């Protein structure tokens, strides 16, 4: 049904209801010629009549007679007939024989007298109708004089029905009549209470009411289910008339909040039919409970002024801004729905009460969009971030999030106990990196579907800022794993699907994993792992401890807790631990490092027993000897603070090059630099790095010495020489002696990202938890053009230098600035970082 047709039907029904207030000429006549005997003999038990007894000639009764005749039309609609009874002179009965009886009107129901009225109280049609209905509705309309009487009635009605409380300055007025006529229609639905006491009106009002005017309030006692809970009151804002009371009661009877799952243009409610606007609160399934509460709060504030509906944008295709949260539909035909972005409920209320507010908000939003467009145009040459581009390109693609539980303030803590481990992604739905991570997270959910003991969930910090603050989430996106009784573990690695899946699965297994027998320990080194670890090809690390090395064992266990989810660690401390360690030429406490599925096991003595030293050593020993540099692992090697001896290749390097570089990496000088290679086919960003060094891409493969931490000099290995260990060592000696000229020198200027928000290297670091350095922990580094390539006499690999606090890089994500996108999008300046 269209809004216009619905309003027409509503108006027609109301006109039929109000027929009593429209005179119907000739439809009724005053019965003037009845004698007392005729009148009393004709009274029926179920009929009501208002009788006026008068002598055959009575000039004093003429004005009253005229009002009685006028009221006959209105009273007949309520089943009351008006009768003039002519009293003969000789009649001395009760109604005709007494002088004072001739100055009264009598209300009969059947032959029973209900009420007698002095004629001076029936001075016009309004007073006649009001007093007659007041007498007839004695049980439906309760008259009260004190606040205690009113509260007693409210207490009886609580949880059962609602009440209409009316104040009129005096009875017999037009307002009194309007209240009584409304009570005649609605008295079986609501309890009507009337007073003429000004003191009672003031006692029930928060402000100072005008006692010379009539007042009416709808008391919502049916919603008050507790005895101590007061009945909410909604006052009638318009002058008190039958029309305004009917309109008010229709609005009070409408649902407080209407839930809508269709095109809002097609929606018609009683508010629109009665000429009031309809406010839509835009909602989605993740925030339904909170949005419902917001809608109810707004509805109470706007009760009688506007309707409120909850619009499910998940179920309706809306071509509006994603950040739009409120819509306004006016009763004016042809007016489009206005979609707005409002900050709080006060703005919603002002929107309805101030008609000019809509125009002002739209103008402000238009100016803001123009400013943002101008800013975007100014930055379009530098806003080339691939993450933002990818998210923008795929923004209409719906993510498969069915396997991810949505957490809110209501179900957060209860959901954490549903599984052995609950993975929680804290994100912001409007922010590009968060949306990119959410995409990876959905792929992780599909990959881990059916994994026992793991529950994947998410919290939108845009919808639940209080929950994110409560959980001390100061950056987003943030991923944590919760396990009952333990501190949550925060993920600090890359946001790719493979890395996230590995972290979650590794977190399922105790770290370190305690092995009970020698066979289990040797099987662990051979690659025989629990099923949760079997698909992950990490280097395995086994700590071996004797009963006399409890301090080192405790530090190792604590290090395992810190590194949980990032590394695969086992621990063996049985009586035969000494025999196991001696097989690999070490004594407890020791680390056994199994690479390549157990084909190579390296024994490393544990000389330092603090937790920090243990974590740093484990991190370092797990690094590849001759790694392939990729975007995910670059921060780990940059943190070592050493020069790079890096081989750039257009694809996989040859077996000869790999063998020679590996020999070099394992050799004596390795402690002074990082020997590595970069596959330009897999990591095409390397082409840009080479162009930065040489302006154009040199012939490949090319071996470079790059010192990012001291001087920024780039040296190129002679292309006419073959890449062998001997040739490289000879070249490095010339570098140390200062006999080689650098091919280029990098600028000392900070290499910042295009915009502060694009500091993705900062977000990647560190891949495992970082510990603050302790005084005296930094080992000395040999001198060279960027670290002495020939320095050091030991063949063992040296642990990395600790970074200073000023160089530490925070965990992934951005500062959570609040819930408003306009504020949250303003990120702080990125910290200094290095690039190749």
N, C-alpha and C positions, 0 to 999 in steps of 0.2 A: 504494500500500500504506500503510495507516495505521501510525502510530508503534507502537501496541500490537501489531499483527500482526507488524511487522518485528522487534520485540524478541522476540516468541514464536518466530519462525523462527530468529533468531540463537541463542537459548537452546537450541533443539532441536539445531541443528548442533553446538553446543559440547558438549552432553551426550553426543551420539554420539561426538565426538572423545575425550571424557574417560572413555569406557566402561572403559578400562584401569584406572582408579582405583577402580572399583566392583566388589566381589567378586561373582562369578556362581556361586552355590551349586550344586554338582553338575555344573557345566559342564566341569570338568577333574579329573583324578585323578592322583596321583603314581604313577609306574610303579615299584613297589618290588621286584618279584620277578624282575628280569632278572639273568641271569648275565653275566659279562664276555664270554663268547663270543657270547651272544645279542645283547648290547648293541652290540658292535663290528661284528658281521655285519649289523646292521640300520641302520647309519648311512647316510643319504643325503647326496649331495654338496651339495644346496641347503638342508639343514636344520641348525639350530643347537640344541645341547643342552647343558645344565648337568648334569654327572654327579658323584655323590658315591659313592665306593667305601668300603665298610665290611664288616667281618666279619658273619657271620650274627647274632651276639650281641654288641652293643656298647652298654653302658649309658651310656658317656661321650658318645656321639654323639646322645643323645636330645634335648637342647635345640636343637641345631643342626638336627636332623631336623624338629623342629616348625616352625622358621622357614622351612626349605626348602619344606616342604609348604604353608605360607601364601603363599610367594612364587610358587608354581607358577601360581596364578591370574593374577597380574599379568604374569609373564614370558611366558605363553602369548599374550597380546595383542601381543607384540612378536616372535612367531614363535620363541620359545625354549621348548623342552620341558625339564622337570626330571626327572631319572632317578636312582633309587637303585640302585646296582649291588652285589649281594651277593657278597662274595668268599669262595670256599671256603677251608677251612683249608690245603689242600694247594697252593693257587695262590700261586706265587712270582713272578708277572709284575710288570711295572713298576708297575702301579697297585694291585695287591693284596698284593704280596710285601714292600713296604717300609713300615716303621712310619710314616715322615713322610708318605708318600702317603696314608695313611688319615686324616690331619688336613687334607686339602685338598679343594677342589672344582675340577673341570676343565671348561673351556668349549671345546666342540668345534664346528667348522663342517664338516659332513661327517665325515671321519675325520682332519681336521687339527686339532691342538691350537692353540687361539688364546691361551688364558690359563689359568693355574692360580692359585687364590685360597686363602690360608690360611683355615681355618674361623673363626679369631678376627676376621677382617675382615668376615665375613658374619654379623653378630650379630643382625640383624633384617631384616624385609622391605625396609625402605628401603635398607639397605646392600647387600643382595643385588641389588635391582633397579638401584640406582645404579651399582654396580661392574660388573655384567654389561653394562649399556648403554654404560658408559664404554669397556669393552673392544671392544664391537661397533662403536662409533662413533669408532674411533681416528682415522679420516681426516676426519670431520665436526667433531669437537670437538678443538681444539688446546689443550694444556696449556702455559702459559707461566710463567716464574719471574721474569723481569726486564722492566723498562720497554722496553728495547731490543728484546726479542723481540716485545712487543706492538706497538710502533711499526712494526716490519718488516712485521708482518701487515697493519696499517692501510695502509701504503704500497702494498702489493700490491693491496689491495682498492679503493683510491681510484678513483672513476669507474666502478667495475664493480659492486660489491655492498656490502651493509651488514653490520655485525658486531654480535653479541650478546656482551658481555663480562660474565662472572659471577665473583664471588668467593664462595667458601664457606670457613668457618673450618676445615673438615675434610671429607674424603671420606666417603661412606657415610651422610651425614645426610639428613634429609627434604628440605632445600634442594638438596642435590646430586642427589637423585633427581628433583626437580622440573625442574632444569636439563636433566638427561639425557633425561627424557621429552619436554620441549619440543624439544630438539635432534633427537630421533627424528622429530618431525613437521615441524619447520621447518628442519632441517639442509640441505635442498637449496635453500632460499630465502636463508638468511642463514648467514654463517660464525659458528660458536660458538667462543668462547675462554674457557677456565676457568683459574682460579688459586686457590691456597690461601695465597699469600704476602701477609701483611699489609702489608709494605713496598710492594708493588706497588699495592695498593689505595690507600694514602696518597699515592703518587706520582701517581695519576690523579685525585685528588680535590682540589677547591679548599679544602675545609674539613677538619676532623679527623674522619674517619669512625669509627664504632664497629666495630672489627675483630672483635668477638665475634658480630656479626650478618652474615648473608649480604647481598650487594649485587648488583644487575644493572643494566646500562646498555645502551641501544640506541645504537650508533655509526653515524651517517649518513655513511658513507664514500662512498656512491654519488654524493652531491651534491658531494663534494670533487673537482673536476675538475683542480686544479692540485697538483703535488707538494708545494708548501709550504703548501697550505691544510689546516688540521687537520680531523679528522672531528668534527662536532658530536656531543655525547653527551646523551642524555635518560635520566635515571635513573628506575628503577622506584620510585615513592613508597610502594607498599604492601609488606607483608611478602612475602617470596619464596615463592610457592606455584605449583603448576601453573596454577591458575585465574588468578592475577594476571599470570603471564608471558604466558599466552595473550591476556589482555585488553590487556596492554601492547603486544604485537606487532601485534594487530589495529589499535590506535590508531596505531602507527607506520607501518603500511601504508596508512592512509587518506590521501587528498589533504591537503596542508598547508592549502590554502585552497580551498573549494568556491565556485564562482560560481553565483549563484541569480538566476533571472529569472521567478520565479513566487511565488505567495502563500506567505510564510514559514510560515504555519500548516500548510501541506501538506508541508513539507520534513521528511524523516527521514534522518539520517545515522548512521554507525556510533557516533558519540559519544552521540547520544540513545538509541540501542539499548543501549548499555552503561551508561546511567545518568548521563551527563555533560551539562552544558549546552552550548548552541550560541550563539556570539556572532556577530551580524550587523554588519558594517561597511556602513553605507548609502552608496552611491556613485552617481555620475552620469557620463555619458559624458565631460563636460569634465574630470573629475578622476580618470578611471579609473586612469591609471598611478600617480599618487600614492597613491590609495586602495588599490591592489593592494599597493604596497610597505608601507603601514601595516598592512594585513591580514596580510601575511607576517611582519612583525616581531612583531605580537601573537600570531600562531599559534605562532611559535617559543617565545615566553615562556610560552604556555599549553599547550604540547604535553604530552599525557597528562592534562591537567586539564579541557580544554574544546575544542570544535571551533570553527573560525572560518570564516565564509562571507561572501562579498562580495555584497550585495544591490543590484541595479540598480533604484533607485527610479524611473528613467525608464520602465522597462518594467512596473512593477507599480503598481497603484493603491493607495496607502497613505494612509489617513485619519489622518495623524499630523502633528505640527508640522514645518514646513519645516526648522527648525534641528536637529531630531533627527538624530543621526549614528550612534547605536549602538542595537542591539536585542538582547535576551537572551531565549532560549527555553530553558526548563528541561524535563527529561524527565518531570516530574510531569504526569500526565494531567489535562486540563481547565484547566491554568494558562495564562492569557493571556500573549502575548508582551509584554515590557516595552520601551517605546521611551524612550530617554534622551538627554540632551544632556551629553556628557562633554568635558572640556577637553584631555586628553592620553591617551596610551596607558597611562600608569601607572594612571589611573583605571579603564581597561578591565580591567587585570590584577587590580587590587584588587577590582573588581566580582565576579570569579569566585572569587577566593581568600577573600573575606569575604562570606558570604551576607547579612549584615545591611546591606551597603553599598547594595544595590538599594533597600531600604526607606528608607534615609537620603537617597539621591539624590532619590527620588520626593518625599519630604517637603520637601526643600530647594526643588525645582522648583515644588511646589505653593505654598509660601510666597512664592516669587519671583513667580509668576503672580498671586497675590493682591495682592502689593505693586504690581505693574504695573497690575493692574485698578483698584486704589484710586487710583493716581496718574493713570491715564487718566480716571477719573471726576472727579477734582478739576480736571483741565484740559480737560474736554470742552467747556466754554463758550468756550475760546479756541483749541482745536485745530481750527480751521475751514479749514485750508489745503487748497486745491483739488487740489494735487498728491498729497498723501497720500490724500485722499478718492478721487481718480480711480484711483490705484494699488490701493487697497483694494477698490474696486468691481470692478475688472477683473482681480483677482489670479488668477482661475481661467482666464482667457483665455490660451491658449498663443500665444506670439509666434512669428512665422515667422522663425526665425534660421538657416535652412539656408544662406543666402548669406553668412553671417558666420563666418569661420574662428575657432575657439577656440584661443587661444594658452596654452601652459603653459611652465614652466621648460625643458622638454625641446626644444620646437620654436620658441621665441620668436625666437632669433637666426637660425635657418635660414630661417624664414618671411619675415623682412624682406627677403631677397634674391630672393623669388619674383616680385615685381612691381616696376615702376619706382617706385611709391609705395605704401606700406602704411599704411593708416589704422588706428590702434589706439585702442579705447575701454577705458580703465581704469575699472572700476566695482566696486561692492559689491552683491552679489545680494540682500542683506536690506534695503537702504536705499531709501526711497521715491523720492528724486530720481534715483538711479541707475537704478531700474526705469523711471521715466518717460522718461529719456533713452534707455534701451535700446529702448523702444518707438519713439521717433523714429528711432533708429539703424537699426532693422529696416526702417522705411519708406524711409530713405535707401538701404539696401542694395537694396531692390526697385526704387527709382527709378534707381539707377546700375548695375543688373544688365547685364552685358555691356560696360561701359565699359572699354576697353583700358587696361592699365597701372595699374589701381587695384585694390587688394586691401583689403577691409574685414575687420577682425578685432576680437577683444575679449579682455580679460584680467579675470577675476573676482578682485579683490584679496582677497576673503574666502578663496578657495582658494589663492591664490599671493601671500601677503604679502611673501615674500622677493623675488620678481620685481619687485613694485611698488616696494619700497624700493630695489632695485638700479637701477631706472629713475628714481629720485628723484621718484616720484609721491607727493606729500604731501597731495593733495586729490583727492577723487573726487566726481562723475565727472570725468575728464580725457580729452580727445581729442588725440592727436598724430598728425602725419604724418611718417613716416620715409622718407628717401631716402638711398640708399647714398652715403657720402662727405660728407654734409651733416648739420648739426645738426638734430634733429627740430623741427618747428614745432608749437607748442601752440595749440590753438583757444581763443579767449577771448570768443566771441560768445554769442548766444542758442542754446538747445537745440532750436529748432524744426527740422522736416524741411527746410524751404526754406533756412534759414540754414546748416545743416550741409552740405546738398548744394552750395550755392553755394561754401562754403569749400573743399570737397574738389575741386570742378572748377576753381576759380580757382587752386588750388595746383598744378594740372597744368602751368600755363603759366608760363614764366619771368617773374619780377617784379623789375625791369622787363623788358618784351619789347623786344628790340633790333630796330629797323627799319632796313633797308638802303638804301632809296631814298626820294626825295621822294614818289613815288606811293604807296608803302606807308604813309608817315607821314600823308598826307592821307586815304588810305582808312581808316586807323585812326581818325582824327578823325570821319569820316563814319559809323563804325560797322561797318566791314568788319574782322571779327576772325577769329582761328583758330576752328575748329569748337567747341573746348572752351569758348569764351567767347560764342558766338553767342546762346545762350539766356538770357544774364544781362544784365539791363538796368541795369548800373551806369553811373555817370558815368565817362567815360574821361579819363585824365590822361596827357598826353604831355610829357616833359621834352626840351627842345631845348638842345643844348650845342655850342659851337664848340671847336676844338682848344686855345684859350687858356683854357678854363674847366674844366680837368681836375679841380680840387679840388671844384667844385660837382658835376661828373658822378659822381665817386667817392662823394660823400655821398648823391647821389640813388640810386645803385645799392645802397648799404648800407640806405638807407631802404626800398627795394623789398624787400630780403630780410626786413626786420622786418615789413613790411605784407603779405607774401605770403599769399594766400588771402583777404585782406580787401578789397583794392582792385584795380582794373584799371589798370595802369601800363605805358606805353610809353616808349621813349627813342630819340632821334635825334641823332646827333653826326657826321654826314657833312659834307663840305666846303660843301654848300649849306644848312647849318642856319641861317645868317644870313638867307638869302632867305625861308625858311619862317617864321621868327619875325617878320620884318618885315611879312609879310602880315597879322599880327594885332597890329601896332603895339607890339611888344616886341623886345628884343635879348637874345641868349643871355648868361647862362643864364636860361631862362624856362620857365614851365609853361603849357601850353595845355590848357584845361579844356573838354571837349566835353559839353554837356548835351543832353538830348532827341534822341539819335541823331545828333548832329552839326549840328543846325539852329542851335545857338548855340555859338560857340567864344569863350572868354574868354582873353585873354593876361595873364599875371601875371609880373612880374619877380621873380627870385630874388635877394634882397638878402643873405640869410644862408646860409652854406654849411656849417654843422655838421650832422651827422646828426640830432641831436635837434631842431634848428630845422626841418629838412626834414620830419621825421615830423609834428611839430606843425602845420606849415603845410598839409601834404597832408591831414591829418585835418580840419582846419578848413575848407579850401576845398571838400572833398567834402560838407560838410553842405549840406542844402537851404536856399535863401534864405528860403522861407516853408514850413516843414515841417508835415506833419500829425504830431502827437505820438501815439505808440503806446507800448505797454509795451516792445517791443524797443528803440526808439530813444531813450526817455526819458533813460537814463544819459548818452548822448553830449551832450545839450543841458544837463543838470544840471551836467556837468563844466565848462561854460564859466563858471560862477559869475556869471551875469548874471540880471537880472530877466526875467520872462516877460510878454510882451504876448500873451495867449492868448484866442482866440475859441472858445467852446464852442458846438457846433451839434448839432442833433438828427439831422442827416444830412449830406450833402454841402453845402458852403456855395455860395451863389449866385455866378454869374459876376461880378456887380457887387462883392460883398464880396471875392471872391478877387482881383479886379483892384486894388481900393483897398488891400487889405492887402499885396499884392505890391509896389505902388508905394511904400508906406511902408517895407517891408523893404529895398528897394533904395535907398532915399533916404539922406540925410545922417545921420540920427540912429541908423541901424541898429546902429552899433558899440556902443551902450550897452545894448542889450537883445535878447532873442530874440523875434521876431515869429513866431507859430505858431498852429495851430488844432487842435482835438480833436473828432473825430466820435464822439458818444456812442453812435451806433448800432453802430459797429465796436468802440469801446472803452468798454463800459458802466461800467467802473470810474469814469469821469468823473462819473457821478451821485453816487457816494459822496463824491468830492472837492468837488462843489458843495454837498452837504449839510453838509460840514465847514465850508465857508466861510459859508453862509447859513442853516443849520438846515433849510431846505426848498429844493427846486430852483427857481430863479428862471425867469421866462419866457425862452425860447430864440429866437434866438441871444443870447448874452451875452458881452461883451468885458471882460476883467479884466486888471488890472496886479497881478502877484503877485511879491513879492520874498522869496524863500525864504532868501536869504543875508544879509540885513540888516534886522532888525526884524520880518519876517514879516507885513507889512501887505498887505491885499488891497483894491484899489480897483476899483469897478464903473463902467464907462462908462455915461453917462446913456442909459437905454433910449429916451427920447423923441427922441434924435438918431440920424440915419442914420449908418451906418458908412462914412465917407469919410476919405480921407487928411487933408483939411483939418480936419475935426472932431476927429479923433484927435490931430493935432499940437497943436491948441488945448487939448484936454483935458490932454495931457501937460505943457504949459507951466504949467497951473494946479497940476498935481501937484508940479512942481519948485518953484513958488512957495509951496507949502504951503497952497493955497486949497481943497484937496479933503479931505474927511474919509474915512478908510478905512472900508469896509463891515465889515471884521473884521480882527482881528490874531491871527495864529497863535501858539500857545503856544511859549514858548522851550524847553519840555521836549523831550528827544530823542524822536523818533517811531520807536520801536523796533518790530520785528515782534512778533506775539503770543508767539512763543517764539524763542529764539536760533536754533534749527534752521531757522526759516522766514525767514531773512534773504535772500530771493530777489533783492532789488535789489542786494545785495552780490555775489551770484553772477552777475548780468548784467553788471556793470561790470568792466573796460572792454570795449567791443566790439572794440577793436584794441589791440595791445600798448601799455602805458603806459611812458613814459620818465621818469626822475627829473628834476626841474627843476634848472636851473643858476642860480647867483646872478646877479641883474641881468636876468633874462629876463622878469620880470613887468611888462607895460605898465601905466601908470597908467589908472585908470578914472574917468570923469567922475562927479561927485556928483549924486545925485537922491534921492527918497524910497526908491528901491531901485536907484540907478544913474541918472544924468542922462539923460533921454530926448532932450534937445536938444543935448547936448554934442558936441563934435568938429566939425572943419571939412572933413574929407576924406570923399569919397564912397566911397572904397574900403573893403572889409571888413577889419576889424582882426583879427589873430590872437588866439586866446583866451589868457587868463592861465594860467600854469602853476599847477597845484595844489601845495599844500604836501605834504610826505611824510606828514604826519599824516592827510591827507584821502584819500590814495590808497587805492583799494579793490582787494582781491586778485582773483585769477582765479577762475573758477567752481568751485564744489564745496565740500567740507568736509574738515576735517583727518582724515587717515587715522590712527586711533588704535590700530590693531592688528587682529588677526583675530577676536577674540571679540566678537560682537555686543553683549554686555552692556557692554563697555568702549567699543566704537567708537561706540555710540549717544549717548554723553555728549559733546555738542559744546561747544566753547568759546563764550563770549559773542560775539554778533555785534557788528561794528563799527558806529559811528554812521553813519546814512545819512539822506538827505532824501527827502521825498515831496511831491507836489503838495498 
